[in-house]
Amino acid sequence: MTKIRTALRYSKALFELDKSQSTLDRRLGYFKFLSDIIEQNPELMQFLQAPHIDVKEKKSILESILIKNNDSVFIQFIIYLAHARRISYLKSIGEEFHRMADEFLNYREVKIITAVPLDADSENLLKQVLENGHRKKVTITNQVDPGIIGGAILIVNNEMLDNSVAGKLRKIKEDLLKTTV
């Protein structure tokens, strides 16, 4: 619970500094860029978390990674996280920042899992229906999973609507196992 509150506090602080769409979009990209680098190089996170390494060294490394970003506020924010020994919260802070920015910019991310890739017409129709229903600009990510056999699983705001054949078969199996003869 503390991690969530800490991430919320830091992401809100960064969010409140500049709420312009261009800045929010740019900082979302910076979070993704930095998270990807850390994911590909876990030793970087170990370096940033190491208490025996001087803050100046951490600052130098972070500046060399983020120098192309041209956002001194974001760079100083990340350096502060390293200095305050909160860099381990980076992923959670990024997720909270993303959630706040999406809400502020009236965006909604939707993930749809299908057995085969969605064609453009189906995706556009789904996008239109969701935008009308949620009154938000929708971004659709299509994940293909042949294991669902058919139908689709829709994930919006951590809520899942399972309308897949595999899901229906699983439900039938559960119902049959519950019945006694």
C-alpha positions in Angstrom: 0.0 0.0 0.0 2.9 2.4 0.8 4.3 1.8 -2.7 1.0 2.8 -4.3 0.7 6.0 -2.2 4.3 6.9 -2.8 3.9 6.4 -6.6 0.7 8.4 -6.5 2.3 11.3 -4.7 5.4 11.5 -7.0 3.4 11.1 -10.2 0.9 13.8 -9.0 3.7 16.2 -8.3 5.2 15.8 -11.8 1.7 15.9 -13.4 0.8 19.1 -11.7 3.9 20.9 -13.0 2.6 21.1 -16.6 -0.7 19.8 -17.8 -0.4 20.8 -21.5 -1.1 18.0 -23.9 2.3 18.2 -25.6 4.1 18.0 -22.3 2.0 15.1 -20.9 2.4 13.1 -24.2 6.2 13.8 -24.2 6.6 12.8 -20.6 4.6 9.6 -21.2 7.1 8.8 -23.9 10.0 9.5 -21.6 8.6 7.2 -18.9 8.3 4.4 -21.5 11.8 5.1 -22.9 13.4 4.9 -19.5 11.4 1.9 -18.4 12.4 0.1 -21.6 16.0 0.8 -21.0 15.9 -0.4 -17.4 14.0 -3.5 -18.4 16.6 -4.3 -21.0 19.5 -3.4 -18.6 18.5 -4.5 -15.1 22.0 -3.7 -13.9 21.1 0.0 -14.5 18.4 -0.2 -11.8 20.8 -2.0 -9.4 23.3 0.9 -10.1 20.7 3.5 -9.4 19.5 1.8 -6.2 23.0 1.2 -4.8 23.4 3.3 -1.6 27.2 3.3 -1.8 27.3 4.9 -5.2 27.6 8.7 -5.2 24.6 10.7 -6.3 26.8 12.6 -8.8 27.6 9.4 -10.6 24.0 8.5 -10.8 23.1 12.0 -12.0 25.8 11.7 -14.7 24.5 8.4 -16.0 20.9 9.5 -15.9 21.7 12.8 -17.8 23.6 10.9 -20.4 20.6 8.6 -20.9 18.0 11.3 -20.9 19.9 14.2 -22.5 18.1 13.7 -25.8 14.7 14.1 -24.1 15.3 17.9 -23.8 13.0 18.1 -20.7 15.1 19.4 -17.8 12.1 19.1 -15.4 11.7 15.4 -16.2 15.5 14.8 -15.9 15.7 16.6 -12.5 12.6 14.6 -11.4 14.3 11.3 -12.2 17.6 12.4 -10.6 15.6 13.3 -7.5 14.0 9.9 -7.4 17.5 8.3 -7.5 18.8 10.7 -4.8 15.7 10.1 -2.6 16.1 6.3 -3.0 12.7 6.2 -4.7 13.9 5.1 -8.2 12.5 1.6 -7.5 9.1 3.2 -7.7 9.8 4.4 -11.3 7.5 1.9 -13.0 4.6 2.5 -10.5 5.1 6.3 -10.8 5.0 6.0 -14.6 1.8 4.0 -14.5 0.1 6.5 -12.2 1.3 9.4 -14.3 -0.1 7.6 -17.4 -3.5 7.1 -15.7 -3.7 10.7 -14.7 -2.7 12.0 -18.1 -5.2 9.7 -19.8 -7.9 10.9 -17.5 -7.0 14.6 -18.0 -6.7 14.3 -21.8 -9.9 12.2 -22.0 -8.1 9.1 -23.4 -9.1 5.5 -22.7 -6.8 2.5 -23.5 -8.6 -0.7 -24.5 -7.0 -4.0 -25.0 -8.9 -6.7 -27.0 -7.7 -10.2 -27.1 -8.9 -12.2 -30.1 -8.1 -15.6 -31.6 -7.1 -14.0 -34.9 -6.0 -10.4 -35.7 -8.8 -7.8 -36.0 -9.3 -6.5 -39.5 -9.3 -2.7 -39.9 -13.0 -2.4 -40.4 -13.8 -4.4 -37.2 -11.3 -2.4 -35.2 -12.7 0.9 -36.4 -16.3 -0.2 -35.6 -15.2 -1.3 -32.1 -13.4 2.0 -31.6 -16.4 4.0 -32.7 -18.7 2.1 -30.4 -16.3 2.4 -27.4 -15.7 6.1 -28.0 -19.5 6.8 -28.1 -20.1 4.6 -25.0 -17.2 6.0 -22.9 -17.2 9.6 -24.4 -13.5 9.4 -24.6 -10.8 9.1 -27.3 -10.0 5.3 -27.4 -6.8 3.6 -28.3 -7.2 -0.1 -29.1 -4.4 -2.6 -28.7 -5.1 -6.0 -30.3 -3.4 -9.0 -28.8 -3.8 -12.4 -30.6 -4.2 -15.5 -28.5 -5.4 -18.6 -30.4 -6.1 -20.3 -27.1 -9.3 -18.4 -26.7 -10.6 -20.3 -29.7 -13.0 -17.5 -30.8 -14.9 -14.5 -29.6 -12.9 -11.8 -27.7 -11.8 -10.6 -24.3 -12.1 -6.9 -23.8 -10.1 -5.1 -21.0 -11.0 -1.5 -20.2 -9.7 0.2 -17.0 -8.6 -3.1 -15.4 -12.1 -4.5 -16.0 -12.4 -7.6 -18.1 -15.3 -8.7 -20.3 -14.7 -12.3 -21.4 -16.8 -13.2 -24.4 -14.5 -15.8 -25.7 -15.4 -19.4 -26.6 -12.8 -20.7 -24.2 -14.3 -18.5 -21.4 -17.8 -19.8 -22.1 -16.6 -23.4 -22.2 -14.8 -22.8 -18.8 -18.0 -21.4 -17.4 -20.0 -24.4 -18.6 -17.5 -26.8 -17.1 -17.7 -24.9 -13.7 -21.5 -25.0 -13.8 -21.5 -28.7 -14.6 -19.1 -29.5 -11.8 -21.3 -27.5 -9.3 -24.4 -29.5 -10.1 -25.2 -32.7 -8.2 -27.2 -35.5 -9.5 
